[in-house]
Amino acid sequence: MAALDPWLPALHRSHRRLADVVTPLSDEEVSGQSYDDEWSIAQVLSHLGSGAEIFGLFISAGLDGTPVPGPEAFGPIWERWNAKSPSDQSADALTADRAFLDRLDALDDAQGRAWHLDMFGSDRDLVTVLQMRLGEHVLHTWDVAVTVDHDDTLPVDAVDLLIDVVDQMVERVAKPPAEPVRLRVTTHQPDRQFVLTLGDSGGQLADLDASDTSSEGPKLELPAESLIRLVYGRLDPDHTPGSVTAEGIELDILRRVFPGF
């Protein structure tokens, strides 16, 4: 559906990447540790599978004009997925994810453009919901893929999209630092320049004003892929590329600001 380009194709590619990583794994392997200290690989997949069902509820609400579903609808879904065996969590997650994509594929352009839902205090369109799902999907896929390949990185096509909406995640998840920080951030692949402001109210990431030529203050330079993982709490020292450089601030300070979820 043209109205959802390029986000829906990116979700399809992330699904195929997840399937390529998960399908060869044995039952013993999916019961093993994921990148997340608290979840096995199967539990990560369970989260993606239940998430596909919950995002499906959002799609229905936006099409039907009904209120956004809340925790009372989510609880039974989580309980059902938590009760599955690790092998079923793994297999069923791919099925649920595929079904969610099939449902999106079945929408026509008029439905896609007309869709809206009041979520998190704002009226959201369908593209915004797909942005949320893509971020979740890509990062949790990495949580699994990196257990197979230590040097795995986020896919380029997803990075190219998520880097321009990562400011929304910064506002949602940043924790107040011990001291206020104003940090110039330069990314590569793709090239972007931001100002990251951290204070008592959390964080804000904004495009650097072209007129701001000051070289003063802390600086962070890194691949765009690494910035996204930092914001999502996945740039630990063991998975930080050598190309990441920080001046005037320690990376551990930023890791504490973005502890992950």
C-alpha positions in Angstrom: 0.0 0.0 0.0 1.6 3.2 -1.2 0.4 5.2 1.8 2.6 3.2 4.1 5.8 3.3 2.0 8.6 2.9 3.1 7.7 1.6 6.5 5.6 -1.4 5.6 8.3 -2.8 3.2 10.9 -2.3 6.0 8.7 -4.3 8.3 8.5 -7.1 5.8 12.3 -7.2 5.5 12.7 -7.2 9.3 10.3 -10.2 9.5 12.3 -12.1 6.9 15.5 -11.3 8.8 13.9 -12.5 12.0 12.7 -15.7 10.3 16.2 -16.3 8.8 17.8 -16.0 12.2 15.2 -18.0 14.2 14.2 -20.9 11.9 17.6 -22.8 12.1 17.7 -22.6 15.9 17.0 -25.8 17.9 14.6 -26.0 20.9 17.6 -25.9 23.2 19.0 -22.8 21.5 15.7 -20.8 21.7 15.6 -21.6 25.4 19.1 -20.0 25.8 19.9 -16.4 26.7 19.1 -13.5 24.5 20.9 -10.2 24.6 18.4 -9.1 27.2 19.7 -10.3 30.6 16.1 -11.1 31.8 14.8 -12.9 28.7 15.6 -16.0 26.8 15.5 -16.0 23.0 12.0 -17.6 23.2 10.8 -14.9 25.6 12.0 -12.2 23.2 10.1 -13.9 20.4 7.0 -14.2 22.7 7.2 -10.5 23.2 7.2 -9.9 19.5 4.4 -12.4 18.9 2.2 -10.9 21.6 3.2 -7.4 20.3 1.9 -8.4 16.9 -1.5 -9.3 18.4 -1.6 -6.0 20.4 -0.7 -3.9 17.4 -3.4 -5.8 15.6 -5.9 -4.5 18.2 -4.6 -1.0 17.5 -5.3 -1.5 13.8 -8.8 -2.7 14.5 -9.6 0.2 16.7 -8.3 2.8 14.2 -10.4 1.1 11.4 -13.6 0.8 13.5 -13.3 4.1 15.3 -13.3 2.6 18.7 -11.1 3.7 21.7 -7.5 2.6 21.9 -7.2 -0.8 23.8 -5.6 -0.7 27.2 -4.0 -3.0 29.8 -7.2 -4.9 30.3 -7.0 -6.2 26.7 -3.2 -6.8 26.9 -3.1 -8.9 30.0 -4.8 -12.0 28.6 -2.6 -11.9 25.5 0.6 -11.8 27.6 -0.7 -14.5 29.9 -1.4 -16.8 26.9 2.0 -16.2 25.4 3.8 -16.6 28.7 2.1 -20.0 29.1 3.5 -21.4 25.8 6.6 -23.6 25.7 9.8 -22.1 24.4 9.5 -23.9 21.1 5.9 -22.7 20.6 6.8 -19.2 21.5 9.4 -19.3 18.8 7.3 -20.8 16.1 4.1 -19.0 17.0 5.8 -15.6 17.0 6.8 -15.9 13.4 3.2 -16.9 12.5 1.7 -14.0 14.5 4.1 -11.6 13.0 3.3 -12.8 9.5 -0.4 -12.5 10.2 0.0 -8.9 11.3 1.8 -8.1 8.0 -0.8 -9.9 6.0 -3.5 -7.7 7.6 -1.6 -4.5 6.8 -1.1 -5.7 3.2 -4.9 -6.2 2.9 -5.6 -2.6 3.6 -6.2 -0.3 0.6 -4.8 3.2 0.3 -8.0 4.9 1.4 -8.1 2.8 4.6 -4.4 3.6 5.3 -4.9 7.4 4.8 -8.1 7.5 6.8 -6.8 5.4 9.8 -6.2 7.3 13.0 -6.2 6.6 16.7 -5.8 8.6 19.9 -2.7 7.1 21.5 -0.4 8.4 24.2 -2.3 11.7 24.2 -2.0 12.4 20.5 -3.9 11.6 17.4 -1.8 9.1 15.5 -1.8 8.0 11.9 -1.0 4.6 10.6 2.5 5.5 9.6 3.3 6.5 13.1 2.1 3.2 14.4 4.3 1.4 11.9 7.3 3.5 13.0 6.7 2.3 16.6 6.4 -1.4 15.5 9.5 -1.2 13.3 11.6 0.2 16.1 10.5 -2.6 18.4 10.8 -5.3 15.8 14.3 -4.4 14.6 15.8 -4.0 18.0 14.3 -7.2 19.4 15.4 -9.0 16.2 18.9 -7.8 17.0 18.5 -9.1 20.5 18.3 -12.6 19.0 20.7 -12.1 16.0 23.6 -10.9 18.1 23.5 -14.2 20.1 24.4 -15.9 16.8 26.8 -13.3 15.5 28.5 -11.1 18.1 29.2 -8.4 15.5 25.7 -8.2 14.1 24.3 -4.7 13.5 21.0 -3.2 12.8 20.0 -3.4 9.1 20.9 -0.4 6.9 17.4 0.1 5.5 15.8 0.3 9.0 18.6 2.6 10.3 17.9 5.0 7.4 14.3 5.3 8.5 14.6 5.1 12.3 17.4 7.7 12.6 14.9 10.4 11.6 12.3 9.4 14.3 14.7 8.4 17.1 14.0 11.8 18.7 10.6 10.4 19.7 12.2 7.6 21.6 14.6 9.9 23.3 11.7 11.9 24.7 10.0 8.7 25.9 12.9 6.8 27.5 15.7 9.2 28.6 16.4 9.2 32.3 17.5 12.4 34.1 21.3 12.6 34.3 23.2 13.4 37.5 24.0 16.8 35.9 22.5 18.6 32.9 24.1 17.9 29.6 24.1 19.5 26.2 25.8 17.3 23.6 26.5 17.7 19.9 25.9 14.4 18.2 27.2 13.6 14.7 26.2 10.4 13.0 27.4 8.6 9.8 25.6 6.2 7.5 23.5 8.3 7.2 25.0 11.6 8.1 23.1 13.7 10.6 23.9 16.3 13.2 21.8 16.7 16.4 21.9 18.4 19.7 21.0 16.1 22.6 19.8 17.9 25.7 19.5 16.0 29.0 18.1 17.4 32.2 15.7 16.9 35.1 12.7 16.4 32.7 14.5 13.7 30.6 15.9 14.2 27.1 15.4 15.9 23.8 17.1 15.2 20.5 16.8 18.0 17.9 18.5 18.8 14.6 21.5 21.0 14.9 20.9 24.5 13.8 22.9 25.1 10.6 24.0 28.5 12.1 25.5 26.8 15.1 29.2 26.6 14.3 30.4 26.5 17.8 33.0 23.8 18.6 32.5 24.2 22.4 31.1 21.5 24.6 30.8 17.7 24.7 30.6 15.8 21.4 29.6 12.3 20.4 30.4 10.9 16.9 29.2 7.5 15.9 27.4 5.4 13.3 23.7 6.2 13.1 23.1 2.5 13.8 25.0 2.9 17.1 23.0 6.0 18.1 19.8 4.0 17.7 21.1 1.2 19.8 22.3 3.6 22.4 18.9 5.2 22.8 17.3 1.7 23.0 19.8 0.6 25.7 21.9 -1.7 23.5 25.3 0.0 23.2 27.2 -1.8 26.0 31.0 -1.7 25.9 31.2 -5.1 24.3 29.0 -4.0 21.4 30.4 -0.5 20.9 32.2 -0.1 17.6 35.7 1.4 17.7 34.5 4.3 15.5 32.5 5.7 18.4 34.2 8.7 19.9 33.1 10.8 22.8 34.7 14.1 23.9 33.9 15.9 27.1 31.5 13.2 28.3 31.8 9.5 29.3 29.8 7.0 27.3 28.8 5.3 30.6 26.9 8.5 31.5 24.8 8.2 28.3 24.3 4.4 28.9 22.8 5.2 32.3 20.5 7.8 30.7 19.3 5.2 28.2 19.2 1.9 30.2 16.9 0.1 27.8 13.6 -1.7 28.1 
